[in-house]
Amino acid sequence: MKKLFLSLLLSLPLLAGSLQLQEGSIEAHTEMMMDSEINPLNKSLQADVSIEGSNIRTLSGKFWVDLNLFASDKKDRDEHMYKSLESTKFTSATFSILNVEATAEADMYTVNGKLSFHGVERALQAKAKIHFQNNTLHFEATSMINMPDYGIEMPCMVFMCVRDQVDLVVKATFTK
C-alpha cells in the first residue's frame, strides 16, 4: 500500500503538461483627444505556461513582454511612449497567473494574477476566453491598468494628454 501511494504521489507532476507557445501578442490601447486610436502592438509575447490535462482552471505560469518591442503606426509617438515607460531602465513586464476561475459563460474565465511592471507589482485580473480546439489552446484576455498605479505619467502636448487608462488585449495560441 505504501509503495502504491508513493508511486501515485510521484506521478502527479507527470499529469501537468507544459504548453508550447506558437504565437502571441499584446495590444495596449489608450486614447488622446484628436488622436482617438493609440494601439501599440507587441507580437513578441513570451510564456512559460502549463496545464493539468485539459482542465483550464489548472492553468499556471507566466507571460512576459519586452517593452521596447511595442510599435504603433507613428514612430515618433512610440519614442515618447518608450521615454514615459523608461523602457531602457524597466525593459519588461511580467504577468504571473495565481489562479483561474470559471464563469457562468462557456469558455470564459477570470484569470487572477500579479503584474510586475515599471518596478511595481500589483494584483491584476483579466477576463479571458480560453478553449481547446484540435490540441491547441486558444487564449484571449482583456484587462485594464491605470498607469499612475505603476508610477508612470502619461505624456502631454500643451493641454492634450494621453489617457491614463490602458486597455490590454493578450492573444496567444499554445500546443501541448
Rosetta constraint file for C-alpha pairs under 8 A:
AtomPair CA 1 CA 5 HARMONIC 6.24 0.50
AtomPair CA 2 CA 6 HARMONIC 6.15 0.50
AtomPair CA 3 CA 7 HARMONIC 6.07 0.50
AtomPair CA 4 CA 8 HARMONIC 6.21 0.50
AtomPair CA 5 CA 9 HARMONIC 6.12 0.50
AtomPair CA 6 CA 10 HARMONIC 6.12 0.50
AtomPair CA 7 CA 11 HARMONIC 6.17 0.50
AtomPair CA 8 CA 12 HARMONIC 6.53 0.50
AtomPair CA 11 CA 15 HARMONIC 7.18 0.50
AtomPair CA 12 CA 16 HARMONIC 7.46 0.50
AtomPair CA 15 CA 52 HARMONIC 5.53 0.50
AtomPair CA 15 CA 53 HARMONIC 6.32 0.50
AtomPair CA 16 CA 50 HARMONIC 6.46 0.50
AtomPair CA 16 CA 51 HARMONIC 5.33 0.50
AtomPair CA 16 CA 52 HARMONIC 4.00 0.50
AtomPair CA 16 CA 53 HARMONIC 6.42 0.50
AtomPair CA 17 CA 50 HARMONIC 5.36 0.50
AtomPair CA 17 CA 51 HARMONIC 5.35 0.50
AtomPair CA 17 CA 52 HARMONIC 5.88 0.50
AtomPair CA 17 CA 53 HARMONIC 6.86 0.50
AtomPair CA 17 CA 176 HARMONIC 6.89 0.50
AtomPair CA 18 CA 48 HARMONIC 7.72 0.50
AtomPair CA 18 CA 49 HARMONIC 6.08 0.50
AtomPair CA 18 CA 50 HARMONIC 4.15 0.50
AtomPair CA 18 CA 51 HARMONIC 6.49 0.50
AtomPair CA 18 CA 176 HARMONIC 6.64 0.50
AtomPair CA 19 CA 48 HARMONIC 7.47 0.50
AtomPair CA 19 CA 49 HARMONIC 5.64 0.50
AtomPair CA 19 CA 50 HARMONIC 5.25 0.50
AtomPair CA 19 CA 51 HARMONIC 7.16 0.50
AtomPair CA 19 CA 174 HARMONIC 5.72 0.50
AtomPair CA 19 CA 175 HARMONIC 5.62 0.50
AtomPair CA 19 CA 176 HARMONIC 4.88 0.50
AtomPair CA 20 CA 48 HARMONIC 7.90 0.50
AtomPair CA 20 CA 49 HARMONIC 7.74 0.50
AtomPair CA 20 CA 174 HARMONIC 5.16 0.50
AtomPair CA 20 CA 175 HARMONIC 5.21 0.50
AtomPair CA 20 CA 176 HARMONIC 6.25 0.50
AtomPair CA 21 CA 46 HARMONIC 7.44 0.50
AtomPair CA 21 CA 47 HARMONIC 6.51 0.50
AtomPair CA 21 CA 48 HARMONIC 7.99 0.50
AtomPair CA 21 CA 172 HARMONIC 7.11 0.50
AtomPair CA 21 CA 173 HARMONIC 6.06 0.50
AtomPair CA 21 CA 174 HARMONIC 4.46 0.50
AtomPair CA 21 CA 175 HARMONIC 6.71 0.50
AtomPair CA 22 CA 172 HARMONIC 7.45 0.50
AtomPair CA 22 CA 173 HARMONIC 5.55 0.50
AtomPair CA 22 CA 174 HARMONIC 5.33 0.50
AtomPair CA 22 CA 175 HARMONIC 6.92 0.50
AtomPair CA 23 CA 43 HARMONIC 7.88 0.50
AtomPair CA 23 CA 45 HARMONIC 7.59 0.50
AtomPair CA 23 CA 172 HARMONIC 5.66 0.50
AtomPair CA 23 CA 173 HARMONIC 5.65 0.50
AtomPair CA 23 CA 174 HARMONIC 7.42 0.50
AtomPair CA 24 CA 43 HARMONIC 6.05 0.50
AtomPair CA 24 CA 44 HARMONIC 6.51 0.50
AtomPair CA 24 CA 45 HARMONIC 5.02 0.50
AtomPair CA 24 CA 46 HARMONIC 7.19 0.50
AtomPair CA 24 CA 170 HARMONIC 7.41 0.50
AtomPair CA 24 CA 171 HARMONIC 5.42 0.50
AtomPair CA 24 CA 172 HARMONIC 4.07 0.50
AtomPair CA 24 CA 173 HARMONIC 6.51 0.50
AtomPair CA 25 CA 41 HARMONIC 7.09 0.50
AtomPair CA 25 CA 42 HARMONIC 5.47 0.50
AtomPair CA 25 CA 43 HARMONIC 4.23 0.50
AtomPair CA 25 CA 44 HARMONIC 6.08 0.50
AtomPair CA 25 CA 45 HARMONIC 5.12 0.50
AtomPair CA 25 CA 170 HARMONIC 5.84 0.50
AtomPair CA 25 CA 171 HARMONIC 5.35 0.50
AtomPair CA 25 CA 172 HARMONIC 6.51 0.50
AtomPair CA 26 CA 41 HARMONIC 5.90 0.50
AtomPair CA 26 CA 42 HARMONIC 5.35 0.50
AtomPair CA 26 CA 43 HARMONIC 6.63 0.50
AtomPair CA 26 CA 45 HARMONIC 6.72 0.50
AtomPair CA 26 CA 168 HARMONIC 6.82 0.50
AtomPair CA 26 CA 169 HARMONIC 5.54 0.50
AtomPair CA 26 CA 170 HARMONIC 4.45 0.50
AtomPair CA 26 CA 171 HARMONIC 6.39 0.50
AtomPair CA 27 CA 39 HARMONIC 6.26 0.50
AtomPair CA 27 CA 40 HARMONIC 5.85 0.50
AtomPair CA 27 CA 41 HARMONIC 4.45 0.50
AtomPair CA 27 CA 42 HARMONIC 6.38 0.50
AtomPair CA 27 CA 167 HARMONIC 8.00 0.50
AtomPair CA 27 CA 168 HARMONIC 5.70 0.50
AtomPair CA 27 CA 169 HARMONIC 5.17 0.50
AtomPair CA 27 CA 170 HARMONIC 6.61 0.50
AtomPair CA 28 CA 38 HARMONIC 7.95 0.50
AtomPair CA 28 CA 39 HARMONIC 5.59 0.50
AtomPair CA 28 CA 40 HARMONIC 5.61 0.50
AtomPair CA 28 CA 41 HARMONIC 6.54 0.50
AtomPair CA 28 CA 166 HARMONIC 6.01 0.50
AtomPair CA 28 CA 167 HARMONIC 5.65 0.50
AtomPair CA 28 CA 168 HARMONIC 4.77 0.50
AtomPair CA 28 CA 169 HARMONIC 6.71 0.50
AtomPair CA 29 CA 37 HARMONIC 7.26 0.50
AtomPair CA 29 CA 38 HARMONIC 5.65 0.50
AtomPair CA 29 CA 39 HARMONIC 4.51 0.50
AtomPair CA 29 CA 40 HARMONIC 6.84 0.50
AtomPair CA 29 CA 166 HARMONIC 5.51 0.50
AtomPair CA 29 CA 167 HARMONIC 4.98 0.50
AtomPair CA 29 CA 168 HARMONIC 6.39 0.50
AtomPair CA 30 CA 36 HARMONIC 7.80 0.50
AtomPair CA 30 CA 37 HARMONIC 6.79 0.50
AtomPair CA 30 CA 38 HARMONIC 5.34 0.50
AtomPair CA 30 CA 39 HARMONIC 6.66 0.50
AtomPair CA 30 CA 162 HARMONIC 7.18 0.50
AtomPair CA 30 CA 163 HARMONIC 6.08 0.50
AtomPair CA 30 CA 164 HARMONIC 7.74 0.50
AtomPair CA 30 CA 165 HARMONIC 6.46 0.50
AtomPair CA 30 CA 166 HARMONIC 4.96 0.50
AtomPair CA 30 CA 167 HARMONIC 6.42 0.50
AtomPair CA 31 CA 35 HARMONIC 6.75 0.50
AtomPair CA 31 CA 36 HARMONIC 4.74 0.50
AtomPair CA 31 CA 37 HARMONIC 5.58 0.50
AtomPair CA 31 CA 38 HARMONIC 5.62 0.50
AtomPair CA 31 CA 162 HARMONIC 5.91 0.50
AtomPair CA 31 CA 163 HARMONIC 5.50 0.50
AtomPair CA 32 CA 36 HARMONIC 5.22 0.50
AtomPair CA 32 CA 37 HARMONIC 7.47 0.50
AtomPair CA 32 CA 38 HARMONIC 7.56 0.50
AtomPair CA 32 CA 160 HARMONIC 6.93 0.50
AtomPair CA 32 CA 161 HARMONIC 6.19 0.50
AtomPair CA 32 CA 162 HARMONIC 4.68 0.50
AtomPair CA 32 CA 163 HARMONIC 6.02 0.50
AtomPair CA 33 CA 160 HARMONIC 6.41 0.50
AtomPair CA 33 CA 161 HARMONIC 7.61 0.50
AtomPair CA 33 CA 162 HARMONIC 7.77 0.50
AtomPair CA 38 CA 72 HARMONIC 7.15 0.50
AtomPair CA 39 CA 72 HARMONIC 5.93 0.50
AtomPair CA 40 CA 70 HARMONIC 5.45 0.50
AtomPair CA 40 CA 71 HARMONIC 4.79 0.50
AtomPair CA 40 CA 72 HARMONIC 4.18 0.50
AtomPair CA 40 CA 73 HARMONIC 7.71 0.50
AtomPair CA 40 CA 78 HARMONIC 7.83 0.50
AtomPair CA 41 CA 70 HARMONIC 5.11 0.50
AtomPair CA 41 CA 71 HARMONIC 5.38 0.50
AtomPair CA 41 CA 72 HARMONIC 6.30 0.50
AtomPair CA 42 CA 65 HARMONIC 7.75 0.50
AtomPair CA 42 CA 69 HARMONIC 5.68 0.50
AtomPair CA 42 CA 70 HARMONIC 4.47 0.50
AtomPair CA 42 CA 71 HARMONIC 6.53 0.50
AtomPair CA 43 CA 69 HARMONIC 7.89 0.50
AtomPair CA 43 CA 70 HARMONIC 7.94 0.50
AtomPair CA 44 CA 65 HARMONIC 6.63 0.50
AtomPair CA 44 CA 66 HARMONIC 7.46 0.50
AtomPair CA 44 CA 69 HARMONIC 7.26 0.50
AtomPair CA 45 CA 63 HARMONIC 7.05 0.50
AtomPair CA 45 CA 64 HARMONIC 6.17 0.50
AtomPair CA 45 CA 65 HARMONIC 5.08 0.50
AtomPair CA 45 CA 66 HARMONIC 7.77 0.50
AtomPair CA 46 CA 63 HARMONIC 5.66 0.50
AtomPair CA 46 CA 64 HARMONIC 5.27 0.50
AtomPair CA 46 CA 65 HARMONIC 6.09 0.50
AtomPair CA 47 CA 61 HARMONIC 7.58 0.50
AtomPair CA 47 CA 62 HARMONIC 5.73 0.50
AtomPair CA 47 CA 63 HARMONIC 4.31 0.50
AtomPair CA 47 CA 64 HARMONIC 6.28 0.50
AtomPair CA 48 CA 61 HARMONIC 5.53 0.50
AtomPair CA 48 CA 62 HARMONIC 5.49 0.50
AtomPair CA 48 CA 63 HARMONIC 6.55 0.50
AtomPair CA 49 CA 59 HARMONIC 7.00 0.50
AtomPair CA 49 CA 60 HARMONIC 5.64 0.50
AtomPair CA 49 CA 61 HARMONIC 4.30 0.50
AtomPair CA 49 CA 62 HARMONIC 6.04 0.50
AtomPair CA 49 CA 63 HARMONIC 7.77 0.50
AtomPair CA 50 CA 59 HARMONIC 5.82 0.50
AtomPair CA 50 CA 60 HARMONIC 5.51 0.50
AtomPair CA 50 CA 61 HARMONIC 6.26 0.50
AtomPair CA 51 CA 55 HARMONIC 6.84 0.50
AtomPair CA 51 CA 56 HARMONIC 6.95 0.50
AtomPair CA 51 CA 58 HARMONIC 5.44 0.50
AtomPair CA 51 CA 59 HARMONIC 4.60 0.50
AtomPair CA 51 CA 60 HARMONIC 6.45 0.50
AtomPair CA 52 CA 56 HARMONIC 7.97 0.50
AtomPair CA 52 CA 58 HARMONIC 5.81 0.50
AtomPair CA 52 CA 59 HARMONIC 7.25 0.50
AtomPair CA 54 CA 132 HARMONIC 7.71 0.50
AtomPair CA 55 CA 59 HARMONIC 7.45 0.50
AtomPair CA 56 CA 100 HARMONIC 7.40 0.50
AtomPair CA 56 CA 130 HARMONIC 7.35 0.50
AtomPair CA 56 CA 131 HARMONIC 7.68 0.50
AtomPair CA 57 CA 99 HARMONIC 7.18 0.50
AtomPair CA 57 CA 100 HARMONIC 4.90 0.50
AtomPair CA 57 CA 101 HARMONIC 6.07 0.50
AtomPair CA 57 CA 102 HARMONIC 6.92 0.50
AtomPair CA 58 CA 99 HARMONIC 7.46 0.50
AtomPair CA 58 CA 100 HARMONIC 6.95 0.50
AtomPair CA 59 CA 97 HARMONIC 7.76 0.50
AtomPair CA 59 CA 99 HARMONIC 7.37 0.50
AtomPair CA 59 CA 100 HARMONIC 6.74 0.50
AtomPair CA 60 CA 96 HARMONIC 7.92 0.50
AtomPair CA 60 CA 97 HARMONIC 5.54 0.50
AtomPair CA 60 CA 98 HARMONIC 7.01 0.50
AtomPair CA 60 CA 99 HARMONIC 7.06 0.50
AtomPair CA 61 CA 96 HARMONIC 5.97 0.50
AtomPair CA 61 CA 97 HARMONIC 5.62 0.50
AtomPair CA 62 CA 94 HARMONIC 6.89 0.50
AtomPair CA 62 CA 95 HARMONIC 5.49 0.50
AtomPair CA 62 CA 96 HARMONIC 4.23 0.50
AtomPair CA 62 CA 97 HARMONIC 5.85 0.50
AtomPair CA 63 CA 94 HARMONIC 5.70 0.50
AtomPair CA 63 CA 95 HARMONIC 5.20 0.50
AtomPair CA 63 CA 96 HARMONIC 6.54 0.50
AtomPair CA 64 CA 92 HARMONIC 6.83 0.50
AtomPair CA 64 CA 93 HARMONIC 5.55 0.50
AtomPair CA 64 CA 94 HARMONIC 4.20 0.50
AtomPair CA 64 CA 95 HARMONIC 6.22 0.50
AtomPair CA 65 CA 92 HARMONIC 5.50 0.50
AtomPair CA 65 CA 93 HARMONIC 5.57 0.50
AtomPair CA 65 CA 94 HARMONIC 6.67 0.50
AtomPair CA 66 CA 70 HARMONIC 7.86 0.50
AtomPair CA 66 CA 91 HARMONIC 5.87 0.50
AtomPair CA 66 CA 92 HARMONIC 4.49 0.50
AtomPair CA 66 CA 93 HARMONIC 6.84 0.50
AtomPair CA 67 CA 82 HARMONIC 7.68 0.50
AtomPair CA 67 CA 87 HARMONIC 6.04 0.50
AtomPair CA 67 CA 90 HARMONIC 7.90 0.50
AtomPair CA 67 CA 91 HARMONIC 5.50 0.50
AtomPair CA 67 CA 92 HARMONIC 5.13 0.50
AtomPair CA 67 CA 93 HARMONIC 6.90 0.50
AtomPair CA 68 CA 82 HARMONIC 6.80 0.50
AtomPair CA 68 CA 87 HARMONIC 6.17 0.50
AtomPair CA 68 CA 88 HARMONIC 7.87 0.50
AtomPair CA 68 CA 91 HARMONIC 6.73 0.50
AtomPair CA 68 CA 92 HARMONIC 7.97 0.50
AtomPair CA 70 CA 78 HARMONIC 7.69 0.50
AtomPair CA 71 CA 75 HARMONIC 7.35 0.50
AtomPair CA 71 CA 78 HARMONIC 6.27 0.50
AtomPair CA 72 CA 77 HARMONIC 7.89 0.50
AtomPair CA 72 CA 78 HARMONIC 6.54 0.50
AtomPair CA 74 CA 78 HARMONIC 6.40 0.50
AtomPair CA 75 CA 79 HARMONIC 6.40 0.50
AtomPair CA 76 CA 80 HARMONIC 6.64 0.50
AtomPair CA 77 CA 81 HARMONIC 6.29 0.50
AtomPair CA 78 CA 82 HARMONIC 6.21 0.50
AtomPair CA 79 CA 83 HARMONIC 6.26 0.50
AtomPair CA 80 CA 84 HARMONIC 6.19 0.50
AtomPair CA 80 CA 155 HARMONIC 7.18 0.50
AtomPair CA 81 CA 85 HARMONIC 6.11 0.50
AtomPair CA 81 CA 155 HARMONIC 7.69 0.50
AtomPair CA 82 CA 86 HARMONIC 5.91 0.50
AtomPair CA 82 CA 87 HARMONIC 5.30 0.50
AtomPair CA 82 CA 88 HARMONIC 7.86 0.50
AtomPair CA 83 CA 87 HARMONIC 6.63 0.50
AtomPair CA 84 CA 152 HARMONIC 6.60 0.50
AtomPair CA 84 CA 153 HARMONIC 6.65 0.50
AtomPair CA 84 CA 154 HARMONIC 6.42 0.50
AtomPair CA 84 CA 155 HARMONIC 6.76 0.50
AtomPair CA 85 CA 90 HARMONIC 7.40 0.50
AtomPair CA 85 CA 118 HARMONIC 7.07 0.50
AtomPair CA 85 CA 152 HARMONIC 6.58 0.50
AtomPair CA 86 CA 90 HARMONIC 5.97 0.50
AtomPair CA 86 CA 91 HARMONIC 7.92 0.50
AtomPair CA 86 CA 118 HARMONIC 7.76 0.50
AtomPair CA 87 CA 91 HARMONIC 4.84 0.50
AtomPair CA 87 CA 92 HARMONIC 7.58 0.50
AtomPair CA 90 CA 117 HARMONIC 7.60 0.50
AtomPair CA 90 CA 118 HARMONIC 5.46 0.50
AtomPair CA 90 CA 119 HARMONIC 6.92 0.50
AtomPair CA 92 CA 117 HARMONIC 7.06 0.50
AtomPair CA 92 CA 118 HARMONIC 7.98 0.50
AtomPair CA 93 CA 115 HARMONIC 7.14 0.50
AtomPair CA 93 CA 116 HARMONIC 5.63 0.50
AtomPair CA 93 CA 117 HARMONIC 4.71 0.50
AtomPair CA 93 CA 118 HARMONIC 7.34 0.50
AtomPair CA 94 CA 115 HARMONIC 5.71 0.50
AtomPair CA 94 CA 116 HARMONIC 5.15 0.50
AtomPair CA 94 CA 117 HARMONIC 6.72 0.50
AtomPair CA 95 CA 113 HARMONIC 6.61 0.50
AtomPair CA 95 CA 114 HARMONIC 5.59 0.50
AtomPair CA 95 CA 115 HARMONIC 4.46 0.50
AtomPair CA 95 CA 116 HARMONIC 6.38 0.50
AtomPair CA 96 CA 113 HARMONIC 5.35 0.50
AtomPair CA 96 CA 114 HARMONIC 5.30 0.50
AtomPair CA 96 CA 115 HARMONIC 6.59 0.50
AtomPair CA 97 CA 111 HARMONIC 6.86 0.50
AtomPair CA 97 CA 112 HARMONIC 6.07 0.50
AtomPair CA 97 CA 113 HARMONIC 4.38 0.50
AtomPair CA 97 CA 114 HARMONIC 6.79 0.50
AtomPair CA 98 CA 111 HARMONIC 7.68 0.50
AtomPair CA 98 CA 112 HARMONIC 5.53 0.50
AtomPair CA 98 CA 113 HARMONIC 4.59 0.50
AtomPair CA 98 CA 114 HARMONIC 7.24 0.50
AtomPair CA 99 CA 111 HARMONIC 6.12 0.50
AtomPair CA 99 CA 112 HARMONIC 5.38 0.50
AtomPair CA 99 CA 113 HARMONIC 6.82 0.50
AtomPair CA 100 CA 109 HARMONIC 6.54 0.50
AtomPair CA 100 CA 110 HARMONIC 5.74 0.50
AtomPair CA 100 CA 111 HARMONIC 4.57 0.50
AtomPair CA 100 CA 112 HARMONIC 6.18 0.50
AtomPair CA 101 CA 109 HARMONIC 5.49 0.50
AtomPair CA 101 CA 110 HARMONIC 5.08 0.50
AtomPair CA 101 CA 111 HARMONIC 6.44 0.50
AtomPair CA 101 CA 112 HARMONIC 7.97 0.50
AtomPair CA 102 CA 107 HARMONIC 8.00 0.50
AtomPair CA 102 CA 108 HARMONIC 6.57 0.50
AtomPair CA 102 CA 109 HARMONIC 4.62 0.50
AtomPair CA 102 CA 110 HARMONIC 6.46 0.50
AtomPair CA 103 CA 108 HARMONIC 5.81 0.50
AtomPair CA 103 CA 109 HARMONIC 5.31 0.50
AtomPair CA 103 CA 110 HARMONIC 6.94 0.50
AtomPair CA 104 CA 108 HARMONIC 7.62 0.50
AtomPair CA 107 CA 129 HARMONIC 5.45 0.50
AtomPair CA 107 CA 130 HARMONIC 5.47 0.50
AtomPair CA 107 CA 131 HARMONIC 5.80 0.50
AtomPair CA 108 CA 127 HARMONIC 7.13 0.50
AtomPair CA 108 CA 128 HARMONIC 5.61 0.50
AtomPair CA 108 CA 129 HARMONIC 4.56 0.50
AtomPair CA 108 CA 130 HARMONIC 6.33 0.50
AtomPair CA 109 CA 127 HARMONIC 5.92 0.50
AtomPair CA 109 CA 128 HARMONIC 5.15 0.50
AtomPair CA 109 CA 129 HARMONIC 6.30 0.50
AtomPair CA 109 CA 130 HARMONIC 7.08 0.50
AtomPair CA 110 CA 125 HARMONIC 6.81 0.50
AtomPair CA 110 CA 126 HARMONIC 5.75 0.50
AtomPair CA 110 CA 127 HARMONIC 4.81 0.50
AtomPair CA 110 CA 128 HARMONIC 6.11 0.50
AtomPair CA 111 CA 125 HARMONIC 5.69 0.50
AtomPair CA 111 CA 126 HARMONIC 5.14 0.50
AtomPair CA 111 CA 127 HARMONIC 6.32 0.50
AtomPair CA 111 CA 128 HARMONIC 6.78 0.50
AtomPair CA 112 CA 123 HARMONIC 7.49 0.50
AtomPair CA 112 CA 124 HARMONIC 6.16 0.50
AtomPair CA 112 CA 125 HARMONIC 4.60 0.50
AtomPair CA 112 CA 126 HARMONIC 6.58 0.50
AtomPair CA 113 CA 123 HARMONIC 5.78 0.50
AtomPair CA 113 CA 124 HARMONIC 5.37 0.50
AtomPair CA 113 CA 125 HARMONIC 6.20 0.50
AtomPair CA 114 CA 121 HARMONIC 6.43 0.50
AtomPair CA 114 CA 122 HARMONIC 5.47 0.50
AtomPair CA 114 CA 123 HARMONIC 4.42 0.50
AtomPair CA 114 CA 124 HARMONIC 5.40 0.50
AtomPair CA 115 CA 120 HARMONIC 7.95 0.50
AtomPair CA 115 CA 121 HARMONIC 5.49 0.50
AtomPair CA 115 CA 122 HARMONIC 5.46 0.50
AtomPair CA 115 CA 123 HARMONIC 6.22 0.50
AtomPair CA 115 CA 124 HARMONIC 6.04 0.50
AtomPair CA 116 CA 120 HARMONIC 5.59 0.50
AtomPair CA 116 CA 121 HARMONIC 4.26 0.50
AtomPair CA 116 CA 122 HARMONIC 6.68 0.50
AtomPair CA 117 CA 121 HARMONIC 6.39 0.50
AtomPair CA 117 CA 150 HARMONIC 6.78 0.50
AtomPair CA 118 CA 150 HARMONIC 6.11 0.50
AtomPair CA 118 CA 151 HARMONIC 7.32 0.50
AtomPair CA 118 CA 152 HARMONIC 7.81 0.50
AtomPair CA 119 CA 150 HARMONIC 7.55 0.50
AtomPair CA 120 CA 150 HARMONIC 5.74 0.50
AtomPair CA 120 CA 151 HARMONIC 7.95 0.50
AtomPair CA 124 CA 143 HARMONIC 7.83 0.50
AtomPair CA 125 CA 143 HARMONIC 6.65 0.50
AtomPair CA 126 CA 141 HARMONIC 5.96 0.50
AtomPair CA 126 CA 142 HARMONIC 5.45 0.50
AtomPair CA 126 CA 143 HARMONIC 4.71 0.50
AtomPair CA 126 CA 144 HARMONIC 7.98 0.50
AtomPair CA 127 CA 141 HARMONIC 5.47 0.50
AtomPair CA 127 CA 142 HARMONIC 5.46 0.50
AtomPair CA 127 CA 143 HARMONIC 6.61 0.50
AtomPair CA 128 CA 139 HARMONIC 6.83 0.50
AtomPair CA 128 CA 140 HARMONIC 5.43 0.50
AtomPair CA 128 CA 141 HARMONIC 3.97 0.50
AtomPair CA 128 CA 142 HARMONIC 6.36 0.50
AtomPair CA 129 CA 138 HARMONIC 7.75 0.50
AtomPair CA 129 CA 139 HARMONIC 5.98 0.50
AtomPair CA 129 CA 140 HARMONIC 5.29 0.50
AtomPair CA 129 CA 141 HARMONIC 6.34 0.50
AtomPair CA 130 CA 137 HARMONIC 7.01 0.50
AtomPair CA 130 CA 138 HARMONIC 5.53 0.50
AtomPair CA 130 CA 139 HARMONIC 4.65 0.50
AtomPair CA 130 CA 140 HARMONIC 6.52 0.50
AtomPair CA 131 CA 137 HARMONIC 5.68 0.50
AtomPair CA 131 CA 138 HARMONIC 5.42 0.50
AtomPair CA 131 CA 139 HARMONIC 6.97 0.50
AtomPair CA 132 CA 136 HARMONIC 5.40 0.50
AtomPair CA 132 CA 137 HARMONIC 4.44 0.50
AtomPair CA 132 CA 138 HARMONIC 6.18 0.50
AtomPair CA 133 CA 137 HARMONIC 6.50 0.50
AtomPair CA 133 CA 138 HARMONIC 7.53 0.50
AtomPair CA 135 CA 175 HARMONIC 6.14 0.50
AtomPair CA 135 CA 176 HARMONIC 6.47 0.50
AtomPair CA 136 CA 173 HARMONIC 6.65 0.50
AtomPair CA 136 CA 174 HARMONIC 5.56 0.50
AtomPair CA 136 CA 175 HARMONIC 4.68 0.50
AtomPair CA 136 CA 176 HARMONIC 6.94 0.50
AtomPair CA 137 CA 173 HARMONIC 5.61 0.50
AtomPair CA 137 CA 174 HARMONIC 5.00 0.50
AtomPair CA 137 CA 175 HARMONIC 6.19 0.50
AtomPair CA 137 CA 176 HARMONIC 7.97 0.50
AtomPair CA 138 CA 171 HARMONIC 7.84 0.50
AtomPair CA 138 CA 172 HARMONIC 6.21 0.50
AtomPair CA 138 CA 173 HARMONIC 4.74 0.50
AtomPair CA 138 CA 174 HARMONIC 6.66 0.50
AtomPair CA 139 CA 170 HARMONIC 7.70 0.50
AtomPair CA 139 CA 171 HARMONIC 5.71 0.50
AtomPair CA 139 CA 172 HARMONIC 5.15 0.50
AtomPair CA 139 CA 173 HARMONIC 6.13 0.50
AtomPair CA 140 CA 169 HARMONIC 7.07 0.50
AtomPair CA 140 CA 170 HARMONIC 5.55 0.50
AtomPair CA 140 CA 171 HARMONIC 4.48 0.50
AtomPair CA 140 CA 172 HARMONIC 6.52 0.50
AtomPair CA 141 CA 168 HARMONIC 7.93 0.50
AtomPair CA 141 CA 169 HARMONIC 5.72 0.50
AtomPair CA 141 CA 170 HARMONIC 5.13 0.50
AtomPair CA 141 CA 171 HARMONIC 6.62 0.50
AtomPair CA 142 CA 167 HARMONIC 7.25 0.50
AtomPair CA 142 CA 168 HARMONIC 5.48 0.50
AtomPair CA 142 CA 169 HARMONIC 4.64 0.50
AtomPair CA 142 CA 170 HARMONIC 6.45 0.50
AtomPair CA 143 CA 167 HARMONIC 5.94 0.50
AtomPair CA 143 CA 168 HARMONIC 5.18 0.50
AtomPair CA 143 CA 169 HARMONIC 6.80 0.50
AtomPair CA 144 CA 165 HARMONIC 6.78 0.50
AtomPair CA 144 CA 166 HARMONIC 5.63 0.50
AtomPair CA 144 CA 167 HARMONIC 4.42 0.50
AtomPair CA 144 CA 168 HARMONIC 5.70 0.50
AtomPair CA 145 CA 149 HARMONIC 7.81 0.50
AtomPair CA 145 CA 165 HARMONIC 5.83 0.50
AtomPair CA 145 CA 166 HARMONIC 5.42 0.50
AtomPair CA 145 CA 167 HARMONIC 6.64 0.50
AtomPair CA 145 CA 168 HARMONIC 7.71 0.50
AtomPair CA 146 CA 150 HARMONIC 7.44 0.50
AtomPair CA 146 CA 164 HARMONIC 5.59 0.50
AtomPair CA 146 CA 165 HARMONIC 4.61 0.50
AtomPair CA 146 CA 166 HARMONIC 6.34 0.50
AtomPair CA 147 CA 151 HARMONIC 6.64 0.50
AtomPair CA 147 CA 152 HARMONIC 5.18 0.50
AtomPair CA 147 CA 153 HARMONIC 6.81 0.50
AtomPair CA 147 CA 154 HARMONIC 7.32 0.50
AtomPair CA 147 CA 164 HARMONIC 5.39 0.50
AtomPair CA 147 CA 165 HARMONIC 6.36 0.50
AtomPair CA 147 CA 166 HARMONIC 7.22 0.50
AtomPair CA 148 CA 152 HARMONIC 4.96 0.50
AtomPair CA 148 CA 153 HARMONIC 6.05 0.50
AtomPair CA 148 CA 164 HARMONIC 6.92 0.50
AtomPair CA 153 CA 164 HARMONIC 7.70 0.50
AtomPair CA 154 CA 161 HARMONIC 6.88 0.50
AtomPair CA 154 CA 162 HARMONIC 5.72 0.50
AtomPair CA 154 CA 163 HARMONIC 7.09 0.50
AtomPair CA 154 CA 164 HARMONIC 6.20 0.50
AtomPair CA 155 CA 161 HARMONIC 5.92 0.50
AtomPair CA 155 CA 162 HARMONIC 5.94 0.50
AtomPair CA 156 CA 160 HARMONIC 5.50 0.50
AtomPair CA 156 CA 161 HARMONIC 3.97 0.50
AtomPair CA 156 CA 162 HARMONIC 6.25 0.50
AtomPair CA 157 CA 161 HARMONIC 6.25 0.50
